[in-house]
Amino acid sequence: MKRETEALKIVENAQRGEIFADDAVSFSLINGVIRATLTASRPLPAQGAEQLGRVVIGRLAMPLPGARALAIELYDFLQSEGAIAEGGETH
């Protein structure tokens, strides 16, 4: 799929780190913006180091066209990597 943003130059920003999430736990669509709540498993300090909990690490907010393109491109990528079998099952 050809997108308008492909014509824009992408500039790496070494000051921005990676964000790691174990899961996307909720989604909403409000005023044309998709919001995904991302979580990661972390020790719960009040419970002791052996007790893990899911902690919200951030929310991704994208306009609907960008979110739609992300979903399609991510699915295509996973399929090309063999991470999605016939019928949509994941490995």
C-alpha positions as CSV (number, residue, x, y, z in Angstrom):
1,M,0.0,0.0,0.0
2,K,1.4,3.4,-1.0
3,R,1.0,6.0,1.7
4,E,1.5,9.8,1.5
5,T,4.1,9.6,4.3
6,E,6.4,7.4,2.2
7,A,7.5,10.5,0.4
8,L,8.6,12.1,3.7
9,K,12.2,11.6,4.8
10,I,12.5,9.6,8.1
11,V,15.1,10.9,10.5
12,E,16.3,8.7,13.3
13,N,16.3,10.3,16.8
14,A,19.0,8.6,19.0
15,Q,17.6,10.3,22.1
16,R,14.3,8.4,21.8
17,G,14.5,4.9,23.2
18,E,12.5,1.8,22.5
19,I,9.2,1.2,24.2
20,F,8.5,-2.4,25.2
21,A,5.0,-3.6,25.9
22,D,3.8,-7.1,26.6
23,D,0.2,-6.4,25.6
24,A,-2.3,-3.9,24.3
25,V,-5.2,-4.2,26.8
26,S,-7.8,-1.8,25.5
27,F,-8.7,0.3,22.4
28,S,-11.0,3.2,21.9
29,L,-12.1,5.4,18.9
30,I,-12.9,8.9,19.8
31,N,-13.2,11.8,17.3
32,G,-11.3,9.9,14.6
33,V,-8.4,9.0,16.9
34,I,-7.6,5.4,17.9
35,R,-6.1,5.0,21.4
36,A,-4.4,1.8,22.5
37,T,-3.4,1.2,26.1
38,L,-0.1,-0.6,26.4
39,T,1.0,-2.7,29.4
40,A,4.1,-4.5,30.6
41,S,4.6,-7.1,33.4
42,R,6.5,-5.5,36.3
43,P,7.1,-6.4,39.9
44,L,4.6,-4.7,42.3
45,P,6.7,-3.0,44.9
46,A,4.1,-3.2,47.6
47,Q,3.6,-7.0,47.1
48,G,7.3,-8.0,47.0
49,A,9.6,-8.6,44.0
50,E,8.1,-12.1,43.3
51,Q,4.6,-10.6,42.7
52,L,4.1,-9.4,39.1
53,G,1.4,-7.1,37.8
54,R,0.4,-5.5,34.6
55,V,1.4,-1.8,34.6
56,V,0.2,0.7,32.1
57,I,3.4,2.0,30.3
58,G,1.7,4.3,27.8
59,R,-1.0,4.9,25.3
60,L,-0.6,5.1,21.6
61,A,-2.9,7.6,19.9
62,M,-3.2,7.7,16.1
63,P,-5.5,9.2,13.6
64,L,-7.8,6.6,12.1
65,P,-6.0,6.4,8.6
66,G,-2.6,5.9,10.3
67,A,-4.0,3.3,12.7
68,R,-5.7,1.4,9.8
69,A,-2.4,1.4,7.8
70,L,-0.5,0.2,10.9
71,A,-2.9,-2.7,11.4
72,I,-2.7,-3.7,7.8
73,E,1.1,-3.4,7.5
74,L,1.7,-5.2,10.8
75,Y,-0.6,-8.1,9.8
76,D,1.2,-8.3,6.4
77,F,4.6,-8.2,8.1
78,L,3.6,-11.0,10.6
79,Q,2.3,-13.1,7.8
80,S,5.5,-12.7,5.7
81,E,7.6,-13.7,8.8
82,G,5.5,-16.9,9.2
83,A,4.1,-15.6,12.5
84,I,0.5,-16.1,11.2
85,A,-0.6,-19.4,9.7
86,E,-3.4,-20.0,7.2
87,G,-6.7,-19.1,8.7
88,G,-5.2,-16.3,10.9
89,E,-3.8,-18.5,13.7
90,T,-0.7,-17.2,15.4
91,H,2.3,-19.3,16.2
